């Protein structure tokens, strides 16, 4: 039996173990910025990672947040990248516990991306030699990777390729391209006045921010698949009978190209107040540049070759509107393939799910890919596409 099929057989035998570990990991909540919970989750993953790799994690603490790094022993030929924070606040697990119905599991963070972490460590357990493999699990991806970006980029620069274990598409396809993203906060200043007695003396920050929302709506693309400029979090005012003196608006921007991100960035920074005497300040900017499909193509072809040996027909590379830490690594010119985690959907939603019956094949696929990449030294100076 060929090697990929042996990996699949071994992964099938570990399916129940993977489901048990997924239950444990989902129950270990890891809300953004909740240090005690992030540390507890890091403790659990550090044990699993040491078991899978045979070496302890380096706990890299930045601004109090614990990131986990297992550097390769020698030359780092492949880096596995993921995050263990979720978007869900502490206590969500009580109202939506990990649940299995037939071959589908639900629970907070089950798809984004705790099942991917379970599969990652299981895949590493199937590989005989992991000395050329690095693993990085961060804990602030959902809040913009502010403390982990330097670490991600440093490890990517010393790696031959980066495999991101974020979830696959609901159809099971990997991700070769992602939109880039920007995050802004618009702060509006006005002047307070009594809303009933003399509102004319005020400068209404709520009215000003409403004008800005309408202007932002003109900056995106007309079609739903293009550039999006989306006002999100909004706050204004202090009491119901006071003309609001201040308002704050968060803006999310996504685009397929660097030029589009920079076009919108220029337009947002050029916004001016509509109301006389109102002030407007713009904070933030471009967070992640787009992930280009050209960098992923050689890795995609190698992955497709392994998938065919596993009997996984029709694996293709998908374009994903959401960004990931793979955007950072691809922007450095490092070959990057994303979506190598669990098959599921509903990320960030109450109905988030993963397909348990796909976990074994995805684990075998990842194991086969890592094994091939980590032994590339046998091929001398050959490129990835030459060994697919």
C-alpha positions in Angstrom: 0.0 0.0 0.0 1.4 3.4 -1.0 2.4 5.9 1.7 -0.6 8.3 1.5 -3.0 5.4 1.9 -1.1 4.2 4.9 -1.4 7.7 6.4 -5.2 7.6 5.7 -5.5 4.2 7.4 -3.6 5.5 10.5 -5.7 8.7 10.6 -8.9 6.7 10.4 -7.8 4.8 13.5 -7.3 8.1 15.4 -10.7 9.5 14.5 -12.3 8.9 17.9 -9.2 10.4 19.6 -9.5 13.5 17.4 -13.2 14.0 18.3 -12.4 13.6 22.0 -9.6 16.2 21.7 -11.8 18.5 19.7 -14.4 18.3 22.5 -11.7 19.1 25.1 -10.3 22.0 23.1 -13.7 23.6 22.3 -14.6 23.4 26.0 -11.3 25.3 26.8 -12.6 28.7 25.9 -10.1 31.2 24.4 -11.9 34.5 24.0 -9.9 37.5 22.5 -7.8 39.2 25.1 -9.0 37.0 28.1 -5.5 36.3 29.4 -6.4 33.5 32.0 -8.4 31.6 29.3 -5.8 32.0 26.6 -3.1 30.8 29.0 -5.1 27.8 30.0 -5.7 26.9 26.3 -2.0 27.5 25.6 -1.1 25.0 28.4 -3.3 22.4 26.9 -1.9 22.9 23.4 1.7 23.0 24.6 1.3 19.5 26.0 -0.3 18.2 22.8 2.4 19.8 20.7 5.2 18.3 22.7 3.6 14.9 22.4 3.3 15.3 18.6 6.7 16.9 17.9 8.8 15.4 20.6 10.1 18.8 21.7 8.7 21.5 24.0 7.0 24.7 22.9 8.6 28.1 23.2 6.0 30.3 24.9 6.5 33.7 23.3 4.7 36.3 25.4 4.0 39.7 23.8 2.1 42.3 25.7 1.0 39.5 28.1 -0.4 37.3 25.3 1.0 33.7 25.0 1.9 32.5 21.6 3.2 29.0 21.1 6.2 28.2 18.8 7.9 25.0 18.0 10.9 25.9 15.7 12.3 23.3 13.4 15.4 21.6 14.8 17.5 22.4 11.7 16.5 24.1 8.5 12.8 25.0 8.7 11.5 23.6 5.4 7.8 24.0 6.3 5.9 26.1 8.8 2.4 25.1 10.1 0.5 28.2 11.1 -2.7 28.6 13.1 -4.4 30.4 15.9 -6.2 29.2 19.0 -8.2 32.4 19.9 -11.9 32.5 18.9 -14.3 35.4 18.5 -16.7 34.1 21.2 -16.9 35.7 24.7 -16.2 33.7 27.8 -19.3 31.8 28.8 -20.5 31.0 25.3 -19.7 27.3 25.9 -22.4 27.1 28.6 -25.2 28.1 26.2 -23.7 26.3 23.1 -21.6 23.3 24.3 -19.7 21.0 22.0 -22.3 18.8 20.4 -22.1 15.9 17.9 -25.1 14.9 15.8 -24.3 12.1 13.4 -21.1 13.3 11.6 -21.4 17.0 12.4 -19.9 18.7 15.4 -20.9 22.2 16.6 -19.6 24.6 19.3 -17.8 27.9 19.6 -14.6 27.9 17.6 -15.1 24.3 16.4 -14.4 25.3 12.8 -12.4 28.5 13.2 -10.1 26.9 14.0 -9.9 24.4 16.8 -10.6 21.3 14.6 -7.7 22.4 12.3 -5.4 22.4 15.3 -6.5 18.9 16.4 -5.9 17.7 12.8 -2.5 19.5 12.7 -1.2 17.7 15.8 -2.6 14.4 14.7 -1.0 14.7 11.3 2.4 15.4 13.0 1.9 12.3 15.1 1.8 10.3 11.8 5.1 11.7 10.5 8.3 9.9 11.4 10.6 12.8 11.3 9.3 16.3 12.2 12.7 17.9 12.7 12.3 20.2 9.6 8.8 21.2 10.6 8.0 24.4 12.5 4.7 25.1 14.2 3.3 28.5 15.3 0.0 28.9 17.1 -1.0 32.5 17.9 -3.7 33.8 20.2 -4.6 37.2 18.7 -5.6 36.5 15.0 -9.2 37.3 15.5 -8.3 40.7 16.9 -5.9 41.6 14.0 -2.6 39.8 15.0 -1.2 42.9 16.5 1.2 41.2 18.9 2.0 38.2 16.8 2.6 39.7 13.3 6.3 40.1 13.9 6.6 36.5 15.1 4.6 35.2 12.1 6.7 37.1 9.6 10.0 36.1 11.3 9.2 32.4 11.1 7.8 32.7 7.6 11.1 34.3 6.3 13.1 31.3 7.6 10.7 28.7 6.1 10.6 27.1 2.7 6.8 27.1 2.6 3.9 28.0 4.9 0.8 25.8 5.4 -2.1 27.5 7.1 -4.5 25.2 9.0 -7.5 27.5 8.8 -10.7 25.7 7.8 -11.2 24.6 4.2 -14.3 25.7 2.2 -17.6 23.9 3.0 -16.8 21.7 -0.1 -13.4 20.8 1.2 -11.3 22.9 -1.1 -8.1 24.6 0.0 -7.6 28.3 -0.3 -5.1 29.8 -2.7 -6.1 33.5 -2.5 -7.6 35.8 0.1 -8.7 39.3 0.1 -6.6 41.8 1.9 -8.1 43.8 4.7 -8.0 47.2 6.4 -9.5 48.4 9.7 -10.3 52.0 10.5 -11.8 54.0 13.3 -13.4 57.4 12.5 -13.6 59.7 15.5 -16.0 62.6 15.1 -16.0 65.7 17.4 -19.0 68.0 17.7 -20.3 70.3 20.4 -22.8 69.3 23.2 -26.0 71.3 23.8 -29.4 70.7 25.4 -31.3 68.6 22.8 -34.7 70.2 23.8 -33.9 73.7 24.8 -31.3 74.9 22.3 -30.2 72.1 19.9 -29.1 74.7 17.4 -26.2 75.6 19.6 -24.8 72.1 19.3 -22.8 70.3 16.6 -24.3 66.9 16.3 -21.7 64.2 16.1 -24.3 61.6 15.3 -25.5 63.5 12.3 -21.9 64.0 11.1 -21.1 60.3 11.4 -24.3 59.5 9.5 -23.0 61.6 6.6 -19.7 59.7 6.8 -21.5 56.3 6.7 -23.2 57.4 3.4 -20.0 58.5 1.9 -18.2 55.3 2.8 -21.0 53.5 1.0 -19.8 55.0 -2.3 -16.2 53.7 -1.9 -16.8 50.0 -2.4 -17.4 48.0 -5.6 -20.9 47.7 -7.0 -20.7 43.9 -7.2 -20.8 41.8 -4.1 -17.6 40.0 -4.9 -15.4 43.1 -5.2 -14.1 45.6 -2.8 -16.2 46.0 0.3 -16.3 49.0 2.6 -18.4 48.2 5.6 -19.3 50.4 8.6 -19.5 48.2 11.6 -19.2 49.3 15.3 -20.8 52.6 16.0 -21.1 54.6 19.2 -22.3 58.2 19.9 -23.7 60.5 22.5 -24.0 60.3 26.3 -27.7 61.0 27.3 -31.0 61.1 25.4 -31.4 64.8 26.0 -27.9 66.0 24.9 -26.7 66.8 21.4 -23.9 64.2 20.9 -20.5 65.8 21.2 -18.6 62.7 20.1 -19.1 59.7 17.9 -16.9 56.8 16.8 -17.3 54.5 13.8 -15.3 51.3 12.9 -14.9 50.5 9.2 -13.9 47.1 7.7 -12.4 47.1 4.2 -11.7 44.1 2.0 -10.2 43.9 -1.5 -8.6 41.4 -3.9 -5.7 43.7 -4.9 -3.1 45.9 -3.2 -4.1 48.8 -5.5 -7.7 48.6 -4.3 -6.8 48.6 -0.7 -4.5 51.6 -1.3 -7.2 53.4 -3.3 -9.7 53.1 -0.4 -7.1 54.0 2.1 -6.4 57.2 0.3 -10.1 58.0 0.0 -10.8 57.3 3.7 -7.9 59.5 4.8 -9.2 62.2 2.6 -12.7 62.4 4.2 -13.7 65.8 5.5 -16.5 66.9 7.8 -19.9 67.8 6.4 -21.2 69.9 9.3 -19.6 73.3 10.0 -17.4 73.1 13.1 -17.4 69.3 13.2 -14.0 67.6 13.3 -13.0 64.2 11.9 -10.0 62.1 12.7 -9.1 58.8 11.0 -7.1 56.1 12.7 -6.0 52.7 11.5 -5.1 51.5 8.0 -4.2 48.5 5.9 -3.8 45.5 8.1 -3.2 42.6 5.6 -2.4 42.8 1.9 -4.1 40.2 -0.4 -2.8 36.7 -0.6 -1.8 36.0 -4.2 -2.8 32.7 -6.0 0.5 32.6 -7.9 2.5 31.9 -4.7 0.1 29.0 -3.8 0.0 27.3 -7.2 3.1 25.0 -6.8 1.8 24.0 -3.3 -1.7 23.4 -4.7 -0.3 21.1 -7.4 1.6 19.1 -4.9 -1.4 18.9 -2.6 -3.6 17.7 -5.5 -1.1 15.0 -6.3 -1.3 13.7 -2.8 -5.1 14.1 -2.7 -5.5 11.9 -5.8 -3.4 9.1 -4.1 -5.8 9.4 -1.2 -8.8 9.1 -3.4 -9.9 12.7 -2.9 -10.9 13.6 -6.4 -11.6 17.2 -7.5 -9.6 19.2 -5.0 -9.3 22.7 -6.2 -7.9 26.0 -5.0 -10.6 28.5 -3.8 -10.6 32.2 -3.4 -11.7 33.3 0.1 -13.0 36.8 0.9 -11.8 36.6 4.5 -8.2 37.3 5.5 -5.9 35.1 7.6 -2.4 35.2 8.9 -1.5 33.6 5.6 -1.9 37.1 4.1 1.2 38.1 6.1 3.4 35.2 4.9 2.3 35.5 1.3 3.0 39.2 1.3 6.6 38.3 2.1 6.8 36.2 -1.1 6.9 32.9 0.9 4.9 30.1 -0.9 1.7 29.8 1.2 -1.3 27.5 1.0 -4.3 28.0 3.2 -7.5 26.1 4.1 -5.7 22.9 5.1 -7.7 22.5 8.3 -11.2 21.1 8.9 -14.1 20.9 6.4 -16.9 23.0 7.8 -18.6 26.4 7.8 -20.4 29.0 9.7 -17.3 30.6 11.2 -18.1 33.3 13.8 -21.8 32.3 13.8 -24.0 30.4 16.2 -24.3 27.5 13.7 -20.5 27.0 13.2 -19.8 23.4 12.4 -17.2 20.8 11.2 -17.7 17.5 9.3 -16.2 14.8 11.5 -16.3 12.3 8.7 -13.8 14.4 6.7 -11.3 14.7 9.6 -9.3 11.6 8.8 -8.8 12.4 5.1 -7.8 16.0 5.8 -5.4 14.8 8.4 -3.8 12.3 6.0 -3.6 15.0 3.3 -1.8 17.4 5.6 0.5 14.7 6.9 1.4 13.7 3.3 2.0 17.3 2.3 4.2 18.1 5.3 6.2 14.9 4.9 6.9 15.7 1.2 7.9 19.3 2.0 10.0 18.5 5.0 12.1 16.0 3.0 12.8 18.3 0.0 16.5 18.2 0.7 16.6 14.9 -1.1 15.7 16.7 -4.3 18.6 19.2 -4.0 17.7 22.5 -5.6 14.5 21.3 -7.2 11.4 23.5 -6.9 8.2 22.3 -5.3 6.5 22.0 -8.7 9.2 19.7 -9.9 8.4 17.0 -7.3 4.6 17.1 -7.5 
